[in-house]
Amino acid sequence: MKAKHVLWIFTGLVAVVTMAVGIAVLVDRFITRKECPDGYISFDSDELEALEEE
C-alpha cells in the first residue's frame, strides 16, 4: 500500500473514534445525569441516620 492509502485509513479510524467519543459525551451529559444536574446529591441528615440504623 502507498502512504496515501495508509493515511486515509488512519484518518478514517480517527474520525470514527472521535464521533464515538462525541456521542458518548452527549449521551452522558443529556441523558444519564437528570437526577442531579450539578453533580451533587442532597439529602437530609434524618435520612442518613435512618439508613445507618438499618
Rosetta silent file (secondary structure, phi, psi, omega in degrees, C-alpha in Angstrom):
SEQUENCE: MKAKHVLWIFTGLVAVVTMAVGIAVLVDRFITRKECPDGYISFDSDELEALEEE
SCORE:     score description
SCORE:     0.000 S_00000001
   1 L     0.000  148.128  176.791    0.000    0.000    0.000 S_00000001
   2 L   -81.918  163.396  179.970    1.088    3.505   -0.626 S_00000001
   3 H   -62.250  -31.068  179.338    1.500    6.056    2.135 S_00000001
   4 H   -62.566  -42.050  179.565   -1.569    7.839    0.813 S_00000001
   5 H   -67.553  -40.801  178.131   -3.756    4.799    1.481 S_00000001
   6 H   -62.718  -40.215  179.114   -2.348    4.324    4.971 S_00000001
   7 H   -64.727  -40.625  178.371   -3.038    7.972    5.720 S_00000001
   8 H   -65.069  -41.515  179.034   -6.653    7.650    4.530 S_00000001
   9 H   -64.401  -44.762  178.938   -7.207    4.534    6.682 S_00000001
  10 H   -62.187  -42.534  178.999   -5.674    6.252    9.723 S_00000001
  11 H   -63.544  -40.591  177.295   -7.813    9.355    9.135 S_00000001
  12 H   -63.165  -42.480  178.155  -10.949    7.210    8.881 S_00000001
  13 H   -64.230  -41.948  178.119  -10.158    5.433   12.135 S_00000001
  14 H   -62.901  -39.949  179.733   -9.546    8.746   13.905 S_00000001
  15 H   -64.839  -42.352 -179.846  -12.866   10.080   12.576 S_00000001
  16 H   -65.235  -44.111  179.799  -14.799    7.028   13.802 S_00000001
  17 H   -65.012  -41.073  179.766  -13.212    7.174   17.259 S_00000001
  18 H   -63.633  -42.102  178.298  -13.843   10.918   17.515 S_00000001
  19 H   -65.869  -38.925  179.208  -17.505   10.516   16.613 S_00000001
  20 H   -64.609  -41.546  178.679  -17.929    7.683   19.134 S_00000001
  21 H   -66.463  -41.173  178.358  -16.408    9.781   21.915 S_00000001
  22 H   -61.954  -42.703  178.473  -18.591   12.754   20.994 S_00000001
  23 H   -66.076  -40.330  178.854  -21.746   10.660   21.070 S_00000001
  24 H   -63.162  -39.648  178.668  -20.738    9.133   24.408 S_00000001
  25 H   -66.386  -42.922  179.147  -20.201   12.597   25.911 S_00000001
  26 H   -64.156  -42.794  178.843  -23.569   13.828   24.649 S_00000001
  27 H   -62.895  -43.911 -179.982  -25.377   10.765   25.978 S_00000001
  28 H   -64.226  -40.068 -175.048  -23.665   11.135   29.346 S_00000001
  29 H   -75.678  -39.534 -171.645  -24.397   14.837   29.582 S_00000001
  30 H  -102.640  -15.349 -176.039  -28.028   14.915   28.415 S_00000001
  31 L  -113.470  -45.700 -170.092  -29.471   11.526   29.326 S_00000001
  32 L   -86.697  -14.137 -175.328  -27.783    9.974   32.347 S_00000001
  33 L  -110.024   39.840 -178.963  -27.436   12.982   34.676 S_00000001
  34 L   -75.867  -31.221 -172.948  -31.047   14.105   35.021 S_00000001
  35 L   -76.019  -25.976  178.941  -31.373   13.345   38.753 S_00000001
  36 L  -143.869   83.996 -173.735  -28.528   15.610   39.920 S_00000001
  37 L   -65.255  -25.343 -179.706  -27.559   18.185   37.291 S_00000001
  38 L   -88.948   -3.245  177.331  -24.997   19.950   39.495 S_00000001
  39 L    92.783   -3.716 -179.090  -23.191   16.702   40.301 S_00000001
  40 L  -118.319  142.185  177.344  -24.111   16.629   43.979 S_00000001
  41 L  -103.029  125.794 -179.919  -26.805   14.599   45.680 S_00000001
  42 L  -102.554  143.722  177.471  -28.549   16.392   48.532 S_00000001
  43 L  -153.128  160.134  178.061  -30.252   14.641   51.399 S_00000001
  44 L   -83.143  151.266 -179.477  -31.476   15.375   54.895 S_00000001
  45 H   -67.676  -25.876  177.441  -29.435   14.212   57.878 S_00000001
  46 H   -63.066  -38.635  178.605  -32.522   12.390   59.223 S_00000001
  47 H   -64.840  -39.046  179.844  -32.452   10.099   56.190 S_00000001
  48 H   -65.091  -43.232  179.349  -28.778    9.314   56.802 S_00000001
  49 H   -63.485  -39.128  178.725  -29.416    8.415   60.448 S_00000001
  50 H   -65.876  -37.154  179.296  -32.286    6.119   59.432 S_00000001
  51 H   -70.696  -36.091  179.263  -30.076    4.362   56.892 S_00000001
  52 H   -69.183  -29.098 -179.903  -27.267    3.862   59.413 S_00000001
  53 H   -73.063  -25.972 -176.675  -29.661    2.234   61.892 S_00000001
  54 L   -73.774    0.000    0.000  -30.770   -0.436   59.398 S_00000001
